[in-house]
Amino acid sequence: MKEYKLESLVYYAKAFGKKEHIVESSTKDIQDKLDEYALQGYRLVSTDATGFGFAVYFYLYFERDKN
């Protein structure tokens, strides 16, 4: 049997920020989440992202074998 986790991350566009500021700020945060869940025995199985207004939502889907 599998155990699942969903991690959601939200980033907001800055009116006067650099064009790539969301990519730059989200990369470290996403890597930190990947490392955190890997230490708990999870593996990344899917991702999704959507934009709404001035926000970008990233969804990371993890699974591991249930003990």
Contacts in CASP RR format, 6 or more apart in sequence:
PFRMAT RR
TARGET T0000
AUTHOR 0000-0000-0000
METHOD contacts of the structure
MODEL  1
MKEYKLESLVYYAKAFGKKEHIVESSTKDIQDKLDEYALQGYRLVSTDAT
GFGFAVYFYLYFERDKN
1 65 0 8 1.000
1 66 0 8 1.000
2 63 0 8 1.000
2 64 0 8 1.000
2 65 0 8 1.000
2 66 0 8 1.000
3 63 0 8 1.000
3 64 0 8 1.000
3 65 0 8 1.000
3 66 0 8 1.000
4 61 0 8 1.000
4 62 0 8 1.000
4 63 0 8 1.000
5 37 0 8 1.000
5 42 0 8 1.000
5 61 0 8 1.000
5 62 0 8 1.000
5 63 0 8 1.000
6 59 0 8 1.000
6 60 0 8 1.000
6 61 0 8 1.000
6 62 0 8 1.000
7 33 0 8 1.000
7 37 0 8 1.000
7 59 0 8 1.000
7 60 0 8 1.000
7 62 0 8 1.000
8 57 0 8 1.000
8 58 0 8 1.000
8 59 0 8 1.000
8 60 0 8 1.000
9 26 0 8 1.000
9 29 0 8 1.000
9 30 0 8 1.000
9 33 0 8 1.000
9 57 0 8 1.000
9 58 0 8 1.000
9 60 0 8 1.000
10 55 0 8 1.000
10 56 0 8 1.000
10 57 0 8 1.000
10 58 0 8 1.000
11 22 0 8 1.000
11 25 0 8 1.000
11 26 0 8 1.000
11 55 0 8 1.000
11 56 0 8 1.000
11 58 0 8 1.000
12 54 0 8 1.000
12 55 0 8 1.000
12 56 0 8 1.000
13 21 0 8 1.000
13 22 0 8 1.000
13 54 0 8 1.000
13 55 0 8 1.000
13 56 0 8 1.000
14 21 0 8 1.000
18 24 0 8 1.000
22 56 0 8 1.000
26 56 0 8 1.000
26 58 0 8 1.000
30 58 0 8 1.000
30 60 0 8 1.000
33 60 0 8 1.000
34 44 0 8 1.000
34 60 0 8 1.000
37 43 0 8 1.000
37 44 0 8 1.000
37 60 0 8 1.000
37 62 0 8 1.000
40 64 0 8 1.000
41 64 0 8 1.000
42 62 0 8 1.000
42 63 0 8 1.000
42 64 0 8 1.000
43 62 0 8 1.000
43 63 0 8 1.000
43 64 0 8 1.000
44 60 0 8 1.000
44 61 0 8 1.000
44 62 0 8 1.000
45 61 0 8 1.000
45 62 0 8 1.000
45 63 0 8 1.000
46 61 0 8 1.000
47 58 0 8 1.000
47 59 0 8 1.000
47 60 0 8 1.000
47 61 0 8 1.000
48 58 0 8 1.000
48 59 0 8 1.000
48 61 0 8 1.000
49 56 0 8 1.000
49 57 0 8 1.000
49 58 0 8 1.000
49 59 0 8 1.000
50 56 0 8 1.000
50 57 0 8 1.000
51 57 0 8 1.000
END
